[in-house]
Amino acid sequence: MTETEIIKLDQFLKVVGMVQSGGQAKLLIQAGEVKVNGSVETRRGRKLVLGDRVATMGNTFKVEPSTLQPPNADEPNPWA
């Protein structure tokens, strides 16, 4: 598995548009409002891999290759 096949939970929430900032992601995760593969996850640095499912605020997202790319090429690589 390469670094490009992994994304941290807080970054994933930003990529899919559920939060606008890392701070918002932290609060959502620490409040127990995020599930990974059906279990509440409170670690914002939880590493997600292809096929993982993330559920929050009535939405469910699957980790796919398109969600593993940085949202903006001008931004620093969140996986570095």
N, C-alpha and C positions, 0 to 999 in steps of 0.2 A: 504494500500500500504506500502510495507516495503522498507528500504533503498536499498535492492538489486534489486528493480524494478525501480530505478531512476539512471540516469547518467547525469552529467553536459555536456553541449554542447562541451566545449573545450576538455574534456576527451573523448567524443564520437568520435570526429574528429581524435584523436590519435589512438583510438582502431581500427577504420576502415582504418587506414593508409593514411588518407588524409594529415596529417601533422606529423612531427617528434617530435615536442616539443610544450609545452604550449604557448611559445612565438609566434610560427608560427600560432597557432590556434587563439590567441588573434588578431594578425594582420589581418588574413583572416576574422574573425568575425566583427571586427571594421570597416573594409573596406566595409561592406555591401555585402559580397560575399557568405553569407550563408543564406539559407532559411529553416525555420522549418514549416512544414505543409503549404507550399506555401507563407509564409510571411517572409520578410527579418527580421533576428534576429541579433541584435547587442550586446546582453548580453551574454558574454562567460559563465556565471554561470547559464544560462537558464537550468532548470531541464527538462530532456526528460523522457518520460515514454514509455512503450511498445506500439508499433503501430505508434509512431511519425515518420514522414519522414523528413530527412535532405538532402538538395540538395546543392551542391557546385561544382564548376569547372566541370560542365557537368555530374556529378555523383549524383545519388540519393540512399540513404540508408534508410532502415527501422530499427527502434530500435527493436531488437529481444532479446530473452533471452541470446543468445550467445554473443551479444555485451555488455551485462551488467556485464560480468565477467572481473576482472582485467586481462590485457594482459599478465602479468608475475607474478607468485606467489611470486617472490622475491622482487617485487616492493611494496611500500606502497599502501594500498587500497585507491584509489582516492575518494571513496564515504564516507570515515570515517570523 
